Amino acid sequence: MIQSILQKKYSSTVVALTLLFTQASIEAATVILPRPVPLKAETISHLQQAHPSENKQWQLVVFGFTRCRDICPMSLANLSMLIKAAANEQIKLDGTFVTVDPDRDSEEILSSYTKSFDANIAYLRFEGEELARFKATFGVETVFYTKNVGNMQNYQVDHSTSAFLIDPSGNIRVIFDALEDTVNIAKMFREKREFFKS
């Protein structure tokens, strides 16, 4: 019991410190975690729901929203590129896009949006406390501008651009910037193939 509590505290601390480091850095920084950070069973279950037909795949997870004009399309284009780069190295990898804006992102909109980038990118949509818990697991921050009772459609959202590489056992192994670090991740696929067998 005590070991379980300590492990959860360790996991949260590692993710929080790593995110602090990556967000505070002026230059892009790919962080290979010295110890894998295990995700909770609930989180793993959600990620498996995104790709129900796949078994024991690596997964890249990014957060965003479909009305995003530049950051999210670039993140998903990079995600698609990484999925193809992994396939070239015979690494089984899927992508998952998690919306931070469920009020405007319906299931239908998300399905069409993710498929327009890559058939191997799925989506997850949560609301309320469930979304808050899922974001907290990854340390993802969001800020809504001008969203209020009188404006539920034309507001802006700022969110973290961190991406997460998760191994088939449900551990976070790498944290990187979805916009800046994709070259580093593609290089890992080519030069550190043993890492992806661990």
Buried (B, 14 or more C-beta within 10 A) or exposed (E): EEEEEEEEEEBBEBBEEBBEEBBEEEEBBBBEBEEBBBBEEEBBEBBBEBBEEBEEBBBBBBBBBBBBEEBBBBBBBBBBBBBEBBEEBEBBBBBBBBBBBBEBBEEEBBEEBBEEBBEBBBBBBBEEEEBEBBBEBBBBBBEBEEBEEEEEEEBEBEBBBBBBBBBEEBBBBBBBBBBBBBBBBBEBBEEEEEBBEE
